[in-house]
Amino acid sequence: GRHAGLARLRLDNTVLDPSGLRAWLGGAALRMAGVPAPRVSFARVVINGQPMGVYAITEVIDAVYAAERFPATWALYTADRRDLQPNHVTRFDLEAGEPSTRPLLQWLAATAAEPPPEGFYAATQDYLIWRRWLRALAAEAWVRNAEGYGPARRRFSLHIDPADRVDLLPGALDGSFLGPVNPYPRTGRVAALCFADAACRAEYEAAFVVTSALMDPEALVEGLQAQAARIRAAVAEDDTRLWGTPMLDDGVAQLVDAVRAAGALGEAAAGCTEAGTDADGDGWVCGFDCDDGDATVFPGAVEACADGVDQSCTGVPDDGGCPRCAELDRDGHRYWACADTRTYAQAESNCARLGATLARVDSQAENDWLYRQARKSGGANWW
């Protein structure tokens, strides 16, 4: 059966989002920029008469989703924590269309792994719809989506049209306005290759400026506040949540600040791009350079570990190859024990970069094990 024309829905208890509204806000912003994004609503969930609380309902990217947004679909693939890599594309899930399209993804992955002399950007002009890829990457950077394709390769989809052209569809929105301010999120292989190519990077920067111009921060704030008012009574009655309306209000206030900060970044990037201002001569104009007074600081720069400076402009100092977090394993569950000092918000953001969330300890045994392991990894101070 279908509900409101949809074949599938995704339920999210938003336990790690005090506002419960990050996914809604991220989707609203992406659609404002002309980027397809799943719609989000809310519901009280009851199972066998037992109230389970307020959940976010997110549209699933499937054949129905594609049919509403594209005139024709040759294939639709979804992936999570994977990329256009030879050992990944065989495990992309085919949601709709022809399995005979997978060799195209395999060719793209092989080309990304070993780009030809002209570069990946030039070699894939006939196969990647770069105009829409760049708009999607820019929009996800604007909303600081910590779980987007660029920063984390989380729950994205690839749409292939009958002309064998591939489009990027963002899927994971619950990391919106959670990641660091970083116009160049480059965990995704395609994003990294683009930013390393002067022609592609210039097109991306132009797309970021256009995307920023399409965003209306105050309209997003108004919509956010309306959604908060809509769910407020249900949140107040929800005794399954760890937090109630005070945390809802705090979360909304943080999101309002984040939206307005994103708007300011977009305006600065537009002004710098138009003027071509590069005060420190490092090849990056001021709106995209997090410190235009220091030529050693620019997007993609090598981090000088343990100096507390964010040379690579990711929004997090001493990241990249700097050894700060030790990966641990307990019965198949992964943890990271990190030895640097962070606020809660910074720790949450760093976890998101690793494709994880802050750990919830469910037993004394788990607590004791984590304590022993983290002390080994981080000495007296760790999180």
Sequence and secondary structure as in RCSB ss.txt:
>XXXX:A:sequence
GRHAGLARLRLDNTVLDPSGLRAWLGGAALRMAGVPAPRVSFARVVINGQPMGVYAITEVIDAVYAAERFPATWA
LYTADRRDLQPNHVTRFDLEAGEPSTRPLLQWLAATAAEPPPEGFYAATQDYLIWRRWLRALAAEAWVRNAEGYG
PARRRFSLHIDPADRVDLLPGALDGSFLGPVNPYPRTGRVAALCFADAACRAEYEAAFVVTSALMDPEALVEGLQ
AQAARIRAAVAEDDTRLWGTPMLDDGVAQLVDAVRAAGALGEAAAGCTEAGTDADGDGWVCGFDCDDGDATVFPG
AVEACADGVDQSCTGVPDDGGCPRCAELDRDGHRYWACADTRTYAQAESNCARLGATLARVDSQAENDWLYRQAR
KSGGANWW
>XXXX:A:secstr
  BTTBS EEEE  TT TTS HHHHHHHHHHHTT     EEEEEEEETTEEEEEEEEEE  SHHHHHHH S  SE
EEEESS  S TTTGGGSEEEEE GGGHHHHHHHHHHHHS  TT HHHHTTTTB HHHHHHHHHHHHHTT TTSHH
HH  SEEEEE TTS EEEE    TTTTTS S S    SHHHHHHHTSHHHHHHHHHHHHHHHHH  HHHHHHHHH
HHHHHHHHHHHH TTSS  HHHHHHHHHHHHHHHHHHHHHHHHHHHHHHHT  TT SS  GGG S TT TT STT
    TTS   TT SSSTT TT   EEEEEETTEEEEEE S   HHHHHHHHHHTT       SHHHHHHHHHHHH
HHHTT   
